[in-house]
Structures are given as structure tokens and as C-alpha cells.
Amino acid sequence: MTLNLAEMSRKDLLQLKTDVDEALKSAEQRERLAALKAAEQAAAEFGFSLEEISNGGRPAGKRSKAAPKYRNPANPEETWTGRGRKPHWIHTALTSGADISDLEI
């Protein structure tokens, strides 16, 4: 089937574009499913499930939270792990002349 795009109306071309976009999405879903099935079969040949090998052998789930390393002496409920942005109370303490080691737990 050959389409002569030059002879098609704008409306027909837009419909063709919509149909092509939908067909591409459908084809991608079919190919993803086929790839997933093939990967599951390959993993099963070695005695594993796909979930077991897809995360590098680590158990599935989130990483545990880091333990706090610093505590606000003015409010012991405020802690910081040392990761990410420094809390305001850390900045205030450091500006006041405190050493970061003074705030360690």
C-alpha cells in the first residue's frame, strides 16, 4: 500500500498521524511484553526469577534510612544524618563558632 501524502488533506494527514502514533504505542507494548517473557525464560534456564537478577541479587525494597550523626543541643529532637543540605540549626551553630564535632551524637 502506497500513500500519496501530497494529495491528502490536512485533516486526513492529522488522522494518519494519530493512527501512526497509536500503532507505535501498541507495537512498543507488544515488544516490551515479548522482551519481558524472553528475559523471564532466560533467567528460568539458570534457576532464577527475573526479580532475583534484575536488582543485582539484593533483596527488593528501599534502602534503610541513615542513622543520625548530629543532634541539635538546643532541641535534641532535631537530628541530621550528615547527608543532603545542612539544616538551619547546623548553619546557626557553625556561624556562632561551634565546631561540627561538637554536634556529633
N, C-alpha and C positions, 0 to 999 in steps of 0.2 A: 504494500500500500504506500503510495507516494502522495504527499500532501503538497499542494502548491500554496505556500504561505502568502505569497504576494497577492493572490486572488481572494484571500479570506478577509472577511470584515473584521473590524476591531473587536466586536462582540464575540465572534467565533474564535478569534485568536485568544481572547481572555478566557473563554471557556476551555479551550485546548490547554492553556497554561494551567488552569485549575485542575483539569483532569490529569495532566502530567505530574503535577505536584502530589496529588493523591496517590497515583500509581507508584511514584518513587517512595513515598512513605510506606506503602503496602509492601513493596519489594524489599525495603530495608528491614521491616519487621520479619518477613519470611526468612531473609538471610541471617538475621540475628538469631532466630529460633533454630535454624539449621546449624549455625556455628555453636550454639549452646549445646545442642544434642550431640554434636561431634565431640566437643570438649568433654562432656559427661561420659561418653563412651570411651574416649581415650584414657580418662582418669580411672574408670572402672577396670580397664585392662590391667592396670597396675595395682588395683585393690584399694583405690581411694575414691572418695566422693569429690566432686568439684569444689565444694565448700572447704574441704580439708586442704586442698592445694592452692586455692585461689588467694588465701591470706598468708601464704608463706609458712604454713604449719603452726601459726599462732592460733590460740583459741579465738573464736569470734567474740566481738564485743568491744566496748570502749576501753581506752586506757584508763588506769586508775588516776585519780587526782593526785597531784604532787602535794607532799606534806608541806605545811607552812614552815618557813625558815626564820621569819621575823615577826615580832609582836610589838604592837604599839604600847609603850609603857603607860600612857595616859588612859588607854582603853584596851584592856587585854583581849577583848573580843575581836579586835581588828588585827588580822594577820595578813602576811604576804608570803607567797612561795618563792619570790625572787625571780619569777617569770613574768614577762609582759611589762606593761607600764608600771612605773612606781606609783603607789598610792600617794595621795596628798600628804598624809601624815609622815611618810618617809621623807618627802621633799622638805617639809617643815622642820623635821628633826635634823636633817643634814644641813640645812641653811642655818639652823641655830647653833651649829658647831658640833653636833653629835657625830660619832663615828658609826658606820653601818654595823660594825661588830657589836656595838652597844645594844643594838636592837635584835640581835640574834636570840633565838629561843634556846 
